[in-house]
């Protein structure tokens, strides 16, 4: 959280406005928190922070389904730095006009103009899949090659690597009613990731299911229903609502028809909250 650092949020990318809006809101909350921490450290008066103004210092964060523009650049252009408020932006791995490394370069140049010397990237991905382990590091390396010594880029561990995430998920469970629990993630074919998801599920007293690979939600509900459970709580292990969570809700309607004797309760994704900002601050520190 050094005054010489800059912060940018990067996601997988989505045409759905809901995750885009969630990311803009998250970036703004993070920016306010960073400004507060900075003011505490320097014993200065907090600057006025406007959603349309991004200036000062910043870190790069990566997340599923976010806007491809930095905060304050939603109209397709960057605002000029006007204050010492922390600079926080958003970018996307896919579905953007520019490749990720070009987005990083643009933001780094803005950060340099604001007096920043380093750019920190925190991938807001929950699983250690191909995007986290291969795609993003490659794009970051391309950006660093272009920038040379102009800006130092730090790629931080992805959000799902933070053990404190389990506490946040437990709070999500508290809102669900069920005799049995299923943690439903997107899933990935990368070796070892399913074991990690299974370990998170175990800590929550749940079984794991995947949207894109086995074991599927259908399979796990079938096993639990046939074991005699009457209520099954399903936690969507996703950051924000979007097209996949809509598809999950639709699938649950079909599963419910297959197992009318079981009550299926679907929880919401993690969503924007102060608790999520706490986790991001953890990663930055």
C-alpha positions, 0 to 999 in steps of 0.5 A: 500500500505504498504511495508509489504503488498503483492498483488495477483489477483484471477479470476473465471478461463478460458481456453481462453488465452485472459482473461489470457493475460489480467490479466497478463497485468493488474497485471503488470500495477498494479505492476508498479503503486504500485512501483510508489506510494511506491517510492513517499511515500519513496522518493526512486528511482523506481526499474526496474520492469520486467514482469518475476520478481515478488518480494517484497510486494503484494496484492491478487486480484480476477477476472473473467477469469485470469491466475492461476499463479502469475505474474512471475510464468507463467512457473509453478514456483515462482521466488525468490524475488530479489528486493523491487518491489511490489509483484503482482500475479494472481490465479483462483477460478476454472480451476486451477491445485490447489484449490484456497486456495492452490494457496493463501497459495503458494503465501502467502509463497512466500510473507512471504519470501519477507518480507511481513506480510499481503496479501490483496485480491481484487475480480475482480468480477463485481456482488455480486453473489455466488462466491463473497459472498460464494465461495471466502470467504470460500476458503480464510478462508481455506487458513487462517487456513492453514497459521495460524499466518504466514500471515494475509489475508485481503479480500477486497470488489469486484470490482463491489462494487466501485461506481466509476465503473459507471464513467468508464462505462460512458466512454465505452458508449461514444464510442457507438451510440444508441437511447436506451441502454442495460447493459448486464451482466452475471447475477446470481440467487442470490437474490438482485443482479439483483436490483443492476445491474438495479441500475447501468443501471439506472445511465447509462440511460440504461435497464439491461439484463442478459446472464444467467437469465431473463430478457434476451438480446432477451427480452430487444431488442424486447421490445426496438425495438417494441417501435420504437428505430432505434439504440440500444447500448449494453454494455457488462458488463464484464471485458475482452473478452472471450468465453461469449462475443464471444457467445454474438456477435453470438447471436446479429447476430441472433437477428439482423436478427429478427429485421432488422429495428434496428441497434445493436451496441455492445460495448467491455468489460471494458478491461485493462486500466489505468482507471481500475488500478485506480479502483483497487488502490481505492480498495487497499487504 
